[in-house]
Amino acid sequence: MSANDPDAGWTKGRSAAGSRNPWLIAAILSIATFMEVLDTSIANVALRHIAGALSASLDESTWIITSYLVSNAIILPVSGWLSGVIGRKRFYMLSVALFSASSLACGLSPNLAWLITARVFQGIGGGGLAPSEQSMLADTFPPSKRAQAFALYGVTVIVAPALGPTIGGAITDNISWHWIFFINVPMGLLSLILVSLFVDEPAILRREREEELRNGLKVDWIGFLLVALWLGCLEIVLDKGQEDDWFNSRFITSTAAVSGVAFLLFVPWELTREEPIVDIRLVAHRQFGTSWFVMLSVGVILFSSTQFMPQLLQENFGYTATLAGLALMPGGFAALVTMVIAGRISGFVQPRYLMAGAMITIAVAMYHFTSLTPGANFGWFALARVFQMIAIPVLFLTITSYSYVGLPAEKSSQASALINVARNLGGSIGVSMAQTLLARREQFHQARLSEHVSASSVAYRETLREAGNYFAAHGATGPDAQSRAVAWVGETLMNQAAYLSYIDVFAALAALAALLVPVAFLLRRVDLAKRPAPA
């Protein structure tokens, strides 16, 4: 067996399928993961409705999102260790049950404090789902067949965020915000029943767990505390930083300091543990480390662009939440098609070439957004989103399929946890930095455009005269027409500054994608001759 054989180190004894069809197991595991990933974006569009219903300010209501992100970030890196201690199937089912019960509690919330508390538990339950599914898929399918299996997983993590704003907007506009949480309950129950009936807990995993418990369970409590402080505080800083004016806020400064100190203590502590709660040594593995870094960067691009398109459409183009979500939907369908194609061609193309090609496509797609104008219509946004999303599945497929190659089989749970930390952390960084860049560039463009709004400007006086004539022709009196003209010019200036700011953000995302192209070639070549043709 060659050193580059992708099937090296894999054994069927760790499969979650047992004697059943592994594709059935892949489909069953995707149900709860789809539910959880959908929930990361579905609540965003309902914040104003929730705030009004619970008599809270909009700023207070943002803790509904922050509380989920913080608890989710804390549980993600330790999910690999927890699944090993509790049992992989049992841990997955406990995560589904906690997520579903917390969703019910969210929908029944009588006040904001109740809802935020329920969201904390929902984040804990959700944090164990995606890593557990990835780990089970990695053990159920050999690397030579893993690409198509992870294509199904990729559908959940790519299409769900795209559908979230649409579904959330439709439910909020037409039913009630409570149902953005209630819809998780039947999906969770279905998942629990199917996992209980069909997913297997391999004997080898049971023996490993029993042996570890017999030898005395060693809990890395200090490691857990440090990773909780590091990622929990970091999520708060990223989510609240722009809102609180970053380091001009004592709260943000203090929280960032705690996160930084915890990180500096966490790394050497985990590197010197015989049984670390988070095995960060995996990142030193070339194949896995490259995949981890690219996943972090993809999270930055995917989550920030997914957040910004509905925001742009609603705030600057007057779209409803439902219509803004519909503009993103074609991109989700395009991703489905690309995922199937990518799963088939992965057996013939080196992963480094797939990753580099996808990054180039994303860079071009993000640069296309810089041609944004106030006259852009629904079709323009839908096609632009399609152009971007056709490349994302290729990246997810490459990362999730090949990041495990060369790692010991027993490290799959830890590896999947770290990959999901990269995705979520990248998303938080991307949204936070993009929002900050947007605000700063909007201030810059407003200042530059305002330089041309003065009585000495011929163009400004001419624009005021034409606008005043327009309002006068539509029933306004002389002074009223003039004041309306001034207000219209000011509003136009603000809108133009916003358009230019969004263009700057998309240009920055394009540059990031372009810079990642050379990183793809750090991936090792794999022996494609060992891979069977895709079925």
Sequence and secondary structure as in RCSB ss.txt:
>XXXX:A:sequence
MSANDPDAGWTKGRSAAGSRNPWLIAAILSIATFMEVLDTSIANVALRHIAGALSASLDESTWIITSYLVSNAII
LPVSGWLSGVIGRKRFYMLSVALFSASSLACGLSPNLAWLITARVFQGIGGGGLAPSEQSMLADTFPPSKRAQAF
ALYGVTVIVAPALGPTIGGAITDNISWHWIFFINVPMGLLSLILVSLFVDEPAILRREREEELRNGLKVDWIGFL
LVALWLGCLEIVLDKGQEDDWFNSRFITSTAAVSGVAFLLFVPWELTREEPIVDIRLVAHRQFGTSWFVMLSVGV
ILFSSTQFMPQLLQENFGYTATLAGLALMPGGFAALVTMVIAGRISGFVQPRYLMAGAMITIAVAMYHFTSLTPG
ANFGWFALARVFQMIAIPVLFLTITSYSYVGLPAEKSSQASALINVARNLGGSIGVSMAQTLLARREQFHQARLS
EHVSASSVAYRETLREAGNYFAAHGATGPDAQSRAVAWVGETLMNQAAYLSYIDVFAALAALAALLVPVAFLLRR
VDLAKRPAPA
>XXXX:A:secstr
  TT TTTT  GGG SSTTS HHHHHHHHHHHHHHHHHHHHHTGGGHHHHHHHTT  HHHHTHHHHHHHHHHHHH
HHHHHHHHHHH HHHHHHHHHHHHHHHHHHHHT SSHHHHHHHHHHHHHHHHTHHHHHHHHHHHHS HHHHHHHH
HHHHHHHHHHHHHHHHHHHHHHHHS TTHHHHTHHHHHHHHHHHHHHH    HHHHHHHHHHHHT     HHHHH
HHHHHHHHHHHHHHHTTTTTGGGSHHHHHHHHHHHHHHHHHHHHHHT SS SS GGGGGSHHHHHHHHHHHHHHH
HHHHHHHHHHHHHHHHS   HHHHHHHHHHHHHHHHHHHHHHHHHTTTS HHHHHHHHHHHHHHHHHHGGG  TT
  HHHHHHHHHHHHTTHHHHHHHHHHHTTTTS GGGHHHHHHHHHHHHHHHHHHHHHHHHHHHHHHHHHHHHHHH
TT STT HHHHHHHHHHHHHHHHTT  HHHHHHHHHHHHHHHHHHHHHHHHHHHHHHHHHHHHHHTTGGGGGS  
  GGGS    
